[in-house]
Amino acid sequence: MVKQTVRTTVALPEHPLEAVDIAVRDGKAKSRNELIISALDHELAALRRYEIDNAFDGMSADRQYLQEVRRSFEGFLKSDW
């Protein structure tokens, strides 16, 4: 599958760009582009996990949900014996 790309310009501080260049030079990344894409993918995945975790936060205070969990758990206890 061919991934469509869009060329863009990003202004970066000198220090991280120097670190990227060293990583490329040392063979830890194939290119600046590859390392930056990898870093963006990693950060976006972390943001998605954070959003999912936040969506579940309300469940711990939802009395109706907690009652249903207890009923389900009690049903499993009975069936395990």
Secondary structure, 3 states (H helix, E strand, C coil): CCCCCCCCCCCCCHHHHHHHHHHHHCCCCCCHHHHHHHHHHHHHHHHHHHHHHHHHHHHHHCHHHHHHHHHHHHHHHHHHC
